[in-house]
């Protein structure tokens, strides 16, 4: 990413792409790719926790089954809470990859590879540096994930209800 100098004109997307290509070549567009792959683990953790919580909600005595014939399904707000908890846990576990990815994308820095960056950050700044900015990430991501997953579940429920 480019650092903005006070008084400089902001670049548009094409100018930025041209600048990256001229200064770093095609490899400049793939800086931090390994760290992005590590980010897949966050999604896996999130869905594993979410599915476990969803299963628990379906089996809980507060499920919306009234007479035993109706299909048991967790409430919309229960699903939102499950999504929020799962995203929060996954983010806390996998957040260090975000820090490493951000460092790798900084222009003209001492960070070269995923492992080298992780070691350097740990050695120079300590373990807590891997969680710098976590709170802001949680504030941004948890509501988004809760809304997306619960809305998805609601749509699936409504579509299943109509087909039967």
C-alpha positions as CSV (number, residue, x, y, z in Angstrom):
1,X,0.0,0.0,0.0
2,X,1.1,3.6,-0.6
3,X,1.8,6.1,2.2
4,X,0.1,9.4,1.5
5,X,2.4,12.4,1.7
6,X,0.9,15.6,3.0
7,X,-0.1,17.8,0.1
8,X,0.3,15.0,-2.5
9,X,-2.5,14.2,-4.9
10,X,-4.4,11.0,-4.2
11,X,-3.9,8.3,-6.9
12,X,-6.8,6.6,-8.6
13,X,-6.9,2.8,-9.1
14,X,-5.2,2.8,-12.5
15,X,-2.4,5.2,-11.3
16,X,-1.9,3.1,-8.2
17,X,-1.7,-0.1,-10.2
18,X,0.8,1.5,-12.7
19,X,2.9,2.7,-9.7
20,X,3.0,-0.7,-8.1
21,X,3.9,-2.4,-11.4
22,X,6.7,0.2,-12.1
23,X,8.3,-0.1,-8.7
24,X,7.9,-3.8,-7.9
25,X,6.8,-5.5,-11.0
26,X,4.0,-8.1,-11.2
27,X,5.1,-9.5,-7.8
28,X,4.0,-6.3,-6.1
29,X,0.4,-7.3,-6.7
30,X,0.8,-10.5,-4.8
31,X,2.5,-9.1,-1.7
32,X,1.0,-10.8,1.4
33,X,-0.7,-13.6,-0.6
34,X,0.6,-16.3,1.8
35,X,-0.8,-14.4,4.8
36,X,-4.2,-14.2,2.9
37,X,-4.2,-17.9,2.5
38,X,-3.6,-18.2,6.3
39,X,-6.8,-16.1,6.6
40,X,-8.8,-19.1,5.3
41,X,-8.2,-20.7,8.7
42,X,-10.3,-17.9,10.3
43,X,-13.3,-18.8,8.1
44,X,-12.9,-22.5,8.8
45,X,-12.8,-21.9,12.6
46,X,-15.8,-19.5,12.4
47,X,-17.9,-22.1,10.5
48,X,-16.9,-25.0,12.8
49,X,-17.9,-23.0,15.9
50,X,-21.0,-21.7,14.2
51,X,-22.2,-25.1,13.2
52,X,-21.6,-26.5,16.7
53,X,-23.6,-23.6,18.3
54,X,-26.4,-24.0,15.7
55,X,-26.6,-27.7,16.5
56,X,-26.8,-26.9,20.2
57,X,-29.5,-24.3,19.6
58,X,-31.6,-26.8,17.7
59,X,-31.3,-29.4,20.5
60,X,-31.9,-26.8,23.3
61,X,-35.2,-27.1,25.2
62,X,-36.0,-23.5,24.2
63,X,-36.2,-24.4,20.5
64,X,-39.4,-23.3,18.8
65,X,-40.9,-26.8,18.6
66,X,-44.3,-26.5,20.3
67,X,-46.1,-29.8,19.8
68,X,-43.4,-32.1,18.6
69,X,-44.7,-32.2,15.0
70,X,-43.3,-28.9,14.0
71,X,-39.7,-28.8,12.8
72,X,-37.3,-27.5,15.5
73,X,-35.4,-24.4,14.4
74,X,-33.4,-21.9,16.4
75,X,-34.6,-18.3,16.6
76,X,-33.3,-15.6,14.3
77,X,-31.7,-13.8,17.3
78,X,-30.2,-17.1,18.5
79,X,-28.5,-17.6,15.1
80,X,-27.3,-14.0,15.2
81,X,-25.7,-14.6,18.7
82,X,-24.2,-17.9,17.4
83,X,-22.7,-16.1,14.4
84,X,-21.4,-13.3,16.6
85,X,-19.8,-15.7,19.1
86,X,-18.2,-17.8,16.4
87,X,-16.8,-14.8,14.5
88,X,-15.5,-13.3,17.7
89,X,-13.7,-16.5,18.7
90,X,-12.3,-17.1,15.2
91,X,-11.0,-13.6,14.9
92,X,-9.3,-13.8,18.3
93,X,-7.6,-17.1,17.3
94,X,-6.6,-16.1,13.7
95,X,-6.0,-12.4,14.0
96,X,-2.2,-12.5,13.9
97,X,-2.4,-13.3,10.2
98,X,-4.1,-10.0,9.6
99,X,-1.2,-8.2,11.3
100,X,1.4,-10.1,9.3
101,X,-0.5,-9.5,6.0
102,X,-0.7,-5.8,6.7
103,X,3.0,-5.6,7.4
104,X,3.9,-7.5,4.3
105,X,1.8,-5.1,2.2
106,X,3.7,-2.0,3.5
107,X,5.8,-0.4,0.8
108,X,9.6,-0.5,1.2
109,X,9.7,-2.3,4.5
110,X,12.0,-4.9,6.1
111,X,9.2,-7.5,5.9
112,X,9.8,-10.1,3.2
113,X,8.0,-13.4,3.9
114,X,5.2,-14.7,6.1
115,X,7.5,-16.6,8.5
116,X,10.2,-13.9,8.5
117,X,7.6,-11.2,9.3
118,X,6.1,-13.3,12.1
119,X,9.5,-13.8,13.7
120,X,10.6,-10.2,13.3
121,X,7.3,-8.8,14.8
122,X,7.6,-11.2,17.8
123,X,11.3,-10.4,18.3
124,X,11.0,-6.6,18.0
125,X,7.5,-6.0,19.5
126,X,6.5,-9.0,21.5
127,X,3.4,-11.3,21.3
128,X,0.9,-8.5,21.9
129,X,1.8,-6.9,18.6
130,X,0.0,-9.7,16.9
131,X,-3.3,-8.4,18.4
132,X,-2.9,-4.7,17.7
133,X,-6.1,-3.5,16.1
134,X,-8.1,-6.5,17.2
135,X,-10.8,-4.5,18.9
136,X,-11.5,-2.4,15.8
137,X,-11.6,-5.6,13.7
138,X,-14.1,-7.2,16.1
139,X,-16.3,-4.1,16.1
140,X,-16.3,-4.1,12.3
141,X,-16.6,-7.8,11.6
142,X,-18.9,-9.3,14.3
143,X,-22.1,-7.4,13.3
144,X,-21.5,-8.0,9.7
145,X,-21.0,-11.8,10.1
146,X,-24.0,-12.0,12.5
147,X,-26.3,-10.3,10.0
148,X,-25.0,-12.2,7.0
149,X,-25.2,-15.7,8.6
150,X,-28.6,-15.2,10.3
151,X,-30.1,-13.7,7.2
152,X,-28.8,-16.7,5.2
153,X,-30.3,-19.1,7.7
154,X,-33.6,-17.2,7.7
155,X,-33.8,-17.3,3.9
156,X,-33.0,-21.0,3.8
157,X,-35.7,-21.6,6.5
158,X,-38.3,-19.7,4.5
159,X,-37.4,-21.5,1.3
160,X,-37.5,-24.9,3.0
161,X,-40.9,-24.0,4.6
162,X,-42.4,-23.1,1.2
163,X,-41.2,-26.3,-0.6
164,X,-42.8,-28.6,1.9
